[in-house]
Amino acid sequence: MNTVNSYNSQEEEIIPDDDDSHKQVLRPVFLFILFNLSILSFAVAQCASGYTSGNLTISSTCTISSNITITGNLVLNSGANLTISPGVVVTVNGHVNTGWNVGTVRISGGTLNVNTYLHNDDQTELIVTGTTISTGTYFLNDYKAKMTVTNSTVHVGTYLHNEDQTEMEINNSVFVVQGYVYNDFKAKFELLNGSDMTVNGTPSIGGYAFHNEDQTEFLVDNSALTINGNVYNDFKAKLEIDNGGSMVVDGNFLNEDQAEITVGNGSLHITGNFINDFKSKLDINNGGQVLVEGNVNSDSTSRINVNSGGGFCTNGTASNPGTITSASGDTDCSDGCCGSAVTLPVELLSFTGEIENAEVSLLWATATEINNEYFTIERSDDGIIFYEVGKVAGGGDSDQVVEYTWSEQVYKSGFVYYRLKQTDYDGQFEYLGMVSVMASSNKEITIFPNPVAAGNDITVSGTSDGAKYVIHDVYQKVAGEGFLKCSNKIPTYNLKPGYYLVTITSGQHSVTKKLIVKNGTDFSQL
């Protein structure tokens, strides 16, 4: 048999093994393999092995298989494919940044805690799969960048920006944004395949917790979007809710300047007022339902179209009702509704979680209930796979506020997710919302006195100076916020008597406590 020597392009007869001439042929192959193995070894090693401090830059395929703290920044350059092993936590004291226009970079698995921000830079594609990410500040997808987040859970400390011709796809994932969401200038944002996004709206930009503006697109498809604050859909922006998707706005909704809202087979629930201004429109198609608890103001240049099979209702007044058209012919909304009946079996006012004395307590309240047999509580360690852990009987039919509680012992440290499911007597069900709590093995955080007399201070113990506090009332409205000083005292002079939830956040840890404010007595002296 003959072979070809690629180095002299001449055929050579294979020499028997007792002649070492064949080594001349094998040596280049061996060196080639050795060289590539050395490159691979270096690529893997540069992930974490030997790292001590400062920035860490990744430019290849690599795996982090044990907990690591990066004291500087984590940079993902061209070729970066970072895998974090299951159960492993990567903590970045600085920020996470992709390189500029470096192609596609990837993050998968494990937990990534970022003390500052995550920035997907210009014209780069970031793909995140099966990862829990927490940022201390913002989460940014920037200038023609693309981001896909699949089977993941993301906690954003302040705001989420998808801006300037960017694309963001959230697929079967959970996003919790403590501040606001800004989808700006020809950007596209898709919430798909059972995803759940909650925007808490503190702080907000211009008084709005959710901005979709300037020729942007935002799609809620078979997913749930909850905005605790006001919404602004502006200048040729498009917002679409379809395929069983839902959007709940606990505030006012301004649709302005040639903006469009389309509600297909889904629902839009606004607890405040709806303003449809300057050539803007709301289209409600077959299976779509829109409920506005406040007033509706649609100016003479704008339109609300209730197509066949769609339903629109307001509990307030409708200004310029002539701008509302309905396939049923009921165009003036004189009875408060147009088109098909709008039926929301349970109207949820609030859903919160707190930890006290090693016990997780879930609290929720409903404004109305129709045919409500029971609630199911589901728990998850990753915000993706949920298991049933409890049931609470529903109120059947009710038009008054009903409050519910459920609790269990803390069984692990870190984030735990709870989802609330409601089931009718006929077996129909819907998911009403999700909350997360952080269980910590650190010293127990307490507030004293509790109850407290209105106007007196409460003192927080068990946490460090500089921790942030936010006080919510039972309707999830922010009643107070700030940072703990050296005395760790929180004033209550602006709180009326009643029940409140106080959330203390320090670094990546967050604990919520129940606070009772009463009249008259100084409870610290009891």
Disulfide bonds with the S-S distance in Angstrom:
Cys47-Cys62 2.23
Cys313-Cys337 1.87
Cys333-Cys338 2.26
